[in-house]
Amino acid sequence: MTALAPETLARWQFGVTTVYHFLFVPLTIALSSFVAGLETAWVRTGKEKYLRAAKFWGKLFLINIAMGVVTGILQEFQFGMNWSDYSRLVGDVFGAPLAFEALIAFFFESTFIGLWIFGWDKLPKRIHAACMWMVAAGTVLSAYFILAANSWMQHPVGYRMDPGSGRAELTDFIRVLTQNTALAQFAHTLVAAFLTGGAFMAGIAAYHLRRRRHVPVMRASLRLGLVTMVVAGLLTAVSGDRLGKIMYDQQPMKMAAAEALWETKGPAPFSLFAYGDVGPPKTGHNKVAVEIPGLLSFLAHDDFSTAVPGIKDTEAALRDKYGGKLDIADYRPNIPVAYWSFRWMIGFGMSSFALGAAGLYLTRRRLWLAPDLRTTDDEVPRLALTRGREAGPSLSGWYWRLTLLTMAFPLIANSWGWIFTETGRQPWVVYGVLPTSAGVSPSVGQGEVVTSMSVFIALYAVLAVIEIKLLAKYVKAGPPELTDADLDPPTRIGGHDRDDPDRPMAFSY
């Protein structure tokens, strides 16, 4: 496969558009729930800081979801443009979860986002808050259906191949939605999304607190972001362990590639660092390896001594199983990409958790602090190293800067996680069913893919500039000041006075 072959270019284009689109997805999932929670806190307590926070984070959420929708629409074009054979052969199965995503999840999102945007002065506050909860439910449902479709590519179930047409036909839709791969991948992606949202919220709150601006709102936001980072970080590790065990059972080559494990070993070590020869299978080996003995066996089997198949033996088994039916020259994924993407995913994800835990300790509540270090909700929290010792100005300054920088860590982890998930499955587009080379559009040539990819990259660059400028503008502006209409919303749909002759259809305005 040459560097500029249509298949390679199609994979590059799909990878670029997918990774770019997924920058917005986890933030959409997390921010919708955060905004719903903050508005609910205002409804229950009446505290203005929660309403200001809901409006502030809601504006950033709307910017993010708008970009997500635009990039998601372009993502859909890929299947018919560069992957027509894939769509023709397995589209009946793959398209079913996507259809449910559009008919159910996107309906929830689009309908209730509209009500939330235009209903501030027209809906009772409880109903208005409920609208954002419905949006949050829609984002989670959307993620579930899309991940079910992707999980079917990782582990195809609930289908049969029609002997006449050679196409996959759906036989058990419930099994497609509820197989263990889909459930584990959904859980891992969801908690990673909240880790991303927590870091985003904590980073922006730190930016304002360092400048002593909007302190009550940002102090509450910082706390919510840090708690979310810690809880979601722990759950990401737990769900990732579960997903890894499923991956070992269903795609042993991906596990072996993730560890650059060339030979079958028992107990199998977990590699911290490796450098080696990734040439033909018979000569593949690591020249340098730093390993933790037995840990890979535990991650695969919950047993520190069980053998884990290596790349060479796994490829031999795949060649024996599929060699007579499929024309696949190499059953290995790109070993360096699989190996390092797995480590970047874990490294940046766990760094986010560690920084969240450190921040939660440094800004802990007053009962854990000496009286002279305690602060009120209107003051910037003082960073306490011990119960009675405050961090110095230099260390405090670095903490606020590092918290802002941490915003990018989960986004990087998410990107590398998807790169590992998709490249580690190669050479399959549907594992064990359809090779990647058989899924590309046969009539689309090199020049056409290069042209479309260039247009997409240019368009995404423009969108990136717009996104960054919009976020920077509204982040710097901070939470809005509240008006009387904000603090005193209507108690019934349509306005305060149902008999107002000047507003007979207030709900539609």
C-alpha positions in Angstrom: 0.0 0.0 0.0 1.7 3.2 -1.2 1.7 6.5 0.6 -0.6 8.1 -2.0 -2.8 5.1 -2.9 -6.6 6.0 -2.8 -7.1 3.7 0.2 -4.4 5.4 2.2 -5.6 8.9 1.3 -9.2 7.9 2.1 -8.1 6.6 5.5 -6.2 9.8 6.1 -9.2 11.9 5.2 -11.5 9.9 7.4 -9.0 10.1 10.3 -8.5 13.8 10.0 -12.3 14.6 9.9 -13.1 12.1 12.7 -10.4 13.3 15.1 -11.4 17.0 14.4 -15.1 16.3 14.9 -14.4 14.4 18.2 -12.8 17.4 19.7 -16.3 18.8 20.1 -18.3 15.7 21.1 -17.0 15.1 24.6 -17.4 18.8 25.5 -20.9 18.8 24.2 -21.8 15.8 26.3 -20.2 17.2 29.5 -21.2 20.8 29.2 -24.9 20.0 28.6 -25.0 18.2 31.9 -23.0 20.9 33.7 -25.3 23.6 32.5 -28.4 21.6 33.4 -27.0 20.9 36.9 -26.0 24.6 37.4 -29.5 25.8 36.3 -31.1 23.2 38.6 -28.9 24.4 41.5 -30.3 28.0 40.9 -33.9 26.7 40.7 -33.4 24.9 44.0 -31.3 27.5 46.0 -32.1 30.8 44.3 -28.4 31.8 44.4 -27.5 34.1 41.6 -24.0 32.7 41.1 -25.5 29.5 39.7 -27.7 31.3 37.2 -24.8 33.4 36.0 -22.7 30.2 35.7 -25.5 28.4 33.8 -25.7 31.3 31.3 -21.9 31.5 30.9 -21.2 27.8 30.4 -24.4 27.6 28.3 -23.0 30.1 25.8 -19.8 28.1 25.5 -21.8 25.0 25.1 -23.8 26.5 22.2 -20.6 27.6 20.4 -19.2 24.1 20.8 -22.3 22.2 19.7 -22.7 24.4 16.6 -19.2 23.4 15.5 -19.9 19.8 16.3 -23.0 19.7 14.1 -21.1 21.3 11.2 -18.2 18.9 11.4 -20.5 16.0 11.9 -22.4 16.7 8.7 -19.2 16.7 6.8 -18.3 13.4 8.5 -21.4 11.7 7.0 -20.2 12.5 3.5 -17.3 10.2 3.9 -19.3 7.0 3.7 -20.8 7.7 0.3 -17.8 9.5 -1.1 -14.7 7.5 -0.3 -16.2 4.3 1.2 -19.1 3.3 -1.1 -18.2 -0.4 -1.1 -18.3 -0.4 2.6 -21.7 1.3 2.6 -23.0 -1.1 0.0 -21.8 -4.2 1.8 -22.6 -3.5 5.4 -24.7 -0.3 5.3 -27.9 -2.1 6.2 -26.4 -3.0 9.6 -24.2 0.0 10.2 -26.8 2.4 9.2 -29.5 1.2 11.7 -27.9 2.7 14.8 -27.1 5.9 12.9 -30.7 6.2 11.8 -31.9 5.9 15.4 -29.3 8.5 16.4 -30.8 11.0 13.9 -34.5 10.1 14.6 -34.3 10.0 18.4 -31.2 11.5 19.8 -30.8 14.4 17.4 -34.5 15.2 17.8 -34.1 15.6 21.5 -31.0 17.8 21.1 -32.3 20.1 18.4 -35.9 20.5 19.8 -35.0 21.2 23.4 -31.9 23.3 22.5 -34.3 25.6 20.7 -36.7 25.7 23.7 -33.8 26.4 26.0 -32.3 29.3 23.9 -35.6 31.1 23.3 -37.4 30.2 26.4 -35.5 32.2 29.1 -38.3 34.8 29.4 -41.1 32.6 28.2 -40.9 29.4 30.2 -41.2 28.7 33.9 -37.7 28.2 35.4 -38.3 24.5 36.2 -39.5 23.7 32.7 -36.6 25.7 31.3 -34.1 23.7 33.3 -35.8 20.5 32.3 -35.2 21.4 28.7 -31.5 21.4 29.2 -31.7 18.0 31.0 -33.4 16.7 27.8 -30.6 18.1 25.7 -28.1 16.3 28.0 -30.1 13.1 27.6 -30.1 13.6 23.8 -26.3 14.0 23.7 -25.8 10.8 25.7 -28.2 8.9 23.5 -26.5 10.2 20.4 -23.1 9.0 21.7 -24.6 5.6 22.5 -26.1 4.9 19.1 -22.9 6.1 17.3 -20.7 4.0 19.5 -22.9 1.0 19.0 -22.3 1.4 15.2 -18.6 1.7 15.8 -18.6 -1.3 18.1 -20.2 -3.4 15.5 -17.2 -2.6 13.3 -15.0 -3.8 16.1 -17.0 -6.9 16.9 -19.8 -7.7 14.3 -22.8 -9.4 15.8 -26.5 -9.7 15.1 -26.2 -10.1 11.3 -25.9 -12.6 8.5 -24.2 -12.5 5.1 -26.7 -12.9 2.3 -25.2 -15.6 0.0 -26.7 -14.1 -3.1 -25.8 -10.4 -2.8 -22.8 -10.9 -0.5 -24.2 -8.1 1.7 -24.6 -8.0 5.5 -28.2 -8.2 6.7 -29.4 -7.1 10.2 -30.9 -10.0 12.1 -30.8 -8.9 15.8 -30.8 -5.1 16.3 -31.0 -5.4 20.1 -27.9 -7.5 20.1 -26.1 -4.9 18.1 -27.1 -2.3 20.7 -26.4 -4.3 23.8 -23.3 -6.4 23.0 -20.5 -6.1 25.6 -18.2 -4.1 23.2 -20.8 -1.4 22.8 -21.6 -1.1 26.5 -18.0 -1.1 27.5 -17.0 1.4 24.8 -19.9 3.7 25.7 -19.1 3.7 29.4 -15.4 4.5 28.7 -16.2 7.2 26.2 -18.9 8.8 28.5 -16.6 9.1 31.5 -13.8 10.3 29.3 -16.2 13.0 28.1 -16.8 14.2 31.6 -13.1 14.2 32.3 -12.7 16.5 29.3 -15.5 18.8 30.4 -14.2 18.9 33.9 -10.8 20.0 32.8 -12.3 22.6 30.4 -14.4 24.1 33.2 -11.5 24.0 35.8 -9.1 25.6 33.3 -11.4 28.5 32.4 -12.3 29.0 36.1 -8.6 29.1 36.9 -8.0 31.7 34.2 -10.5 34.1 35.9 -9.6 33.3 39.5 -5.9 34.1 38.8 -7.1 37.5 37.7 -9.6 37.7 40.7 -12.6 38.2 38.4 -16.1 36.8 38.8 -15.0 35.0 41.9 -18.2 33.5 43.2 -19.2 32.0 39.8 -15.7 30.8 39.0 -15.0 29.4 42.5 -18.2 27.2 42.2 -17.2 26.2 38.6 -13.6 25.3 39.7 -15.0 23.1 42.4 -17.4 21.3 40.0 -14.6 20.9 37.4 -12.1 19.5 39.8 -14.5 17.0 41.4 -15.6 15.9 38.0 -12.0 15.4 36.9 -11.2 13.2 39.9 -14.4 11.0 39.7 -14.3 10.7 35.9 -10.6 10.0 35.9 -11.1 7.1 38.3 -14.0 5.8 36.3 -12.0 6.2 33.0 -9.3 3.9 34.4 -11.9 1.3 35.6 -13.9 1.3 32.3 -10.7 1.3 30.3 -9.5 -1.9 32.1 -12.8 -3.5 31.3 -12.6 -2.4 27.6 -9.0 -3.7 27.5 -10.1 -7.2 28.6 -12.9 -7.3 26.0 -10.4 -6.1 23.4 -8.0 -8.9 24.3 -10.8 -11.5 23.8 -12.0 -10.1 20.5 -9.0 -8.5 18.9 -5.8 -10.1 20.3 -3.7 -8.5 17.6 -4.7 -5.0 18.9 -3.6 -5.9 22.4 -0.3 -7.4 21.2 0.4 -4.3 19.0 -0.5 -1.9 21.9 2.3 -3.5 23.9 4.7 -4.3 21.0 4.6 -7.9 22.3 6.3 -9.9 19.5 6.5 -13.2 21.2 3.9 -15.0 23.3 4.8 -14.7 27.0 3.5 -15.9 30.2 3.6 -14.0 32.5 3.5 -11.1 30.0 5.0 -7.7 31.0 3.5 -4.3 30.5 5.8 -2.1 28.4 6.6 1.4 29.7 8.9 2.2 26.8 10.1 0.2 23.8 12.0 0.7 20.6 12.5 -2.0 18.0 12.4 -3.4 14.6 8.9 -3.5 13.1 10.0 -5.2 9.9 8.7 -8.6 8.6 7.0 -10.7 11.3 9.9 -13.2 11.4 12.4 -10.5 12.4 10.2 -8.2 14.5 11.7 -7.6 18.0 12.3 -4.8 20.5 15.9 -3.5 20.8 15.1 -1.6 24.0 12.3 -2.4 26.4 11.4 -1.0 29.9 8.7 -3.3 31.3 6.7 -4.1 34.4 6.7 -7.9 34.8 3.3 -9.7 34.8 1.1 -6.6 34.5 -0.1 -7.2 31.0 -1.2 -10.7 32.0 -3.3 -9.1 34.8 -4.8 -6.5 32.5 -5.8 -9.2 30.0 -6.9 -12.0 32.4 -6.9 -10.6 36.0 -4.0 -13.1 36.6 -0.3 -12.1 36.8 0.9 -15.4 35.3 -1.3 -16.2 32.3 0.3 -16.2 28.8 -0.6 -13.5 26.3 -0.2 -14.2 22.6 2.4 -12.1 20.8 2.2 -10.5 17.4 3.9 -13.3 15.5 1.7 -16.1 16.9 -1.5 -14.0 16.5 -0.7 -13.2 12.9 -0.1 -16.9 12.2 -3.5 -17.7 13.7 -5.2 -15.0 11.6 -3.4 -16.2 8.5 -4.6 -19.7 9.1 -8.2 -18.6 9.6 -8.5 -16.1 6.8 -5.6 -16.7 4.4 -7.5 -19.0 2.1 -10.6 -16.6 1.8 -9.1 -13.1 1.8 -6.3 -11.4 0.0 -4.6 -9.8 3.0 -0.8 -9.6 2.9 -0.2 -8.3 6.4 -2.5 -8.8 9.4 -0.6 -6.4 11.6 -1.6 -2.8 12.3 1.0 -0.1 12.3 2.9 -1.2 15.4 4.5 2.2 16.4 1.3 4.0 16.0 -0.7 1.5 18.0 2.0 1.3 20.7 2.5 5.1 21.2 -1.1 6.1 20.7 -2.0 3.7 23.5 0.5 5.4 25.8 -0.4 9.0 24.9 -4.0 8.1 25.6 -3.2 6.7 29.1 -0.6 9.3 29.9 -2.6 12.4 29.1 -5.8 10.9 30.6 -4.1 10.0 33.9 -2.2 13.3 34.1 -5.6 15.1 33.9 -6.8 13.0 36.8 -3.7 13.6 38.9 -3.8 17.4 38.3 -7.5 17.4 39.2 -6.8 15.5 42.5 -3.9 17.9 43.3 -6.2 20.9 42.6 -9.0 19.4 44.8 -6.5 19.0 47.6 -4.9 22.5 47.3 -8.4 24.2 47.2 -10.0 22.0 49.8 -12.9 23.1 52.0 -12.5 25.2 55.2 -12.9 22.3 57.7 -9.5 21.0 56.4 -7.8 24.3 56.8 -6.5 26.5 59.7 -8.8 29.5 60.4 -6.5 32.0 58.9 -6.5 30.2 55.5 -10.2 29.9 55.2 -12.0 32.0 52.6 -15.6 32.9 51.8 -17.4 32.2 48.5 -16.6 35.8 47.4 -12.8 35.3 47.8 -10.3 33.4 45.7 -9.4 30.1 47.4 -6.0 30.1 49.0 -3.9 27.1 48.0 -2.9 25.2 51.1 0.0 22.8 51.1 -0.8 21.7 54.7 -3.5 22.6 57.1 -1.7 25.7 58.2 0.7 26.4 55.4 -0.2 28.3 52.2 1.6 27.9 48.9 3.7 30.9 48.0 2.9 33.3 45.2 5.2 31.6 42.7 3.7 28.2 43.3 0.2 29.5 43.3 0.8 31.3 40.0 2.1 28.0 38.4 -0.9 26.1 39.7 -3.4 28.4 38.0 -1.4 28.3 34.8 -1.1 24.5 34.8 -4.8 24.2 35.5 -5.5 26.3 32.4 -3.0 24.1 30.4 -4.7 21.0 31.6 -7.8 21.8 29.5 -5.9 20.3 26.5 -4.9 17.1 28.1 -8.1 15.1 27.9 -8.7 16.3 24.3 -5.2 14.9 23.4 -6.0 11.7 25.2 -9.4 11.4 23.4 -7.7 11.9 20.0 -5.0 9.3 20.6 -7.6 6.9 22.0 -9.6 7.0 18.8 -6.5 6.7 16.7 -5.5 3.6 18.7 -9.0 2.1 18.4 -9.3 2.5 14.7 -5.7 1.9 13.5 -5.3 -1.0 15.9 -8.2 -2.8 14.1 -6.4 -2.8 10.8 -6.3 -4.3 8.2 -10.1 -4.6 8.8 -12.8 -2.0 8.4 -15.2 -4.5 9.9 -13.2 -7.0 12.0 -13.1 -10.4 10.5 -15.6 -9.6 7.8 -14.5 -6.8 5.5 -10.8 -5.8 4.8 -10.2 -2.1 4.6 -9.0 -2.4 1.1 -12.4 -3.8 0.0 -14.4 -1.0 1.5 -13.1 2.0 -0.5 -14.9 3.5 -3.4 -13.5 1.8 -6.6 -14.4 4.8 -8.8 -12.7 7.5 -6.7 -9.2 8.2 -7.8 -6.2 9.7 -6.1 -6.8 13.2 -7.4 -10.4 13.3 -6.2 -9.4 12.3 -2.7 -6.6 14.8 -2.5 -8.9 17.5 -3.7 -11.7 16.7 -1.2 -9.2 16.3 1.6 -7.6 19.6 0.9 -11.0 21.4 0.8 -12.0 19.7 4.1 -8.7 20.6 5.8 -8.9 24.2 4.6 -12.6 24.4 5.8 -11.7 22.9 9.2 -8.8 25.4 9.6 -11.3 28.3 9.0 -13.7 26.7 11.5 -10.9 26.3 14.1 -10.1 30.0 13.8 -13.8 30.9 14.3 -14.2 28.5 17.2 -11.1 29.8 19.0 -12.0 33.4 18.5 -15.6 32.9 19.7 -14.5 30.9 22.7 -11.8 33.5 23.6 -14.2 36.4 23.2 -16.9 35.0 25.5 -14.4 33.4 28.0 -12.7 36.8 28.5 -16.1 38.5 28.8 -17.0 36.2 31.7 -20.5 35.5 33.1 -23.2 38.0 32.2 -24.8 40.4 34.6 -28.4 39.5 35.5 -31.5 41.4 34.6 -34.8 41.5 36.4 -36.2 39.3 33.7 -33.5 36.7 34.4 -34.2 36.7 38.2 -38.0 36.7 37.8 -38.9 34.3 35.0 -42.6 33.6 34.2 -44.5 31.2 36.3 -46.5 29.9 33.4 -45.7 29.2 29.7 -46.1 32.3 27.6 -45.3 34.9 30.1 -46.3 36.4 33.5 -49.8 37.5 32.4 -51.8 35.1 30.2 -54.3 37.9 29.5 -51.8 40.4 28.2 -53.4 41.6 24.9 -50.1 42.7 23.5 -48.7 39.2 23.6 -51.4 36.7 22.6 -48.8 34.3 21.2 -45.8 35.1 23.5 -44.5 31.5 23.4 -44.0 31.7 19.7 -42.0 35.0 19.7 
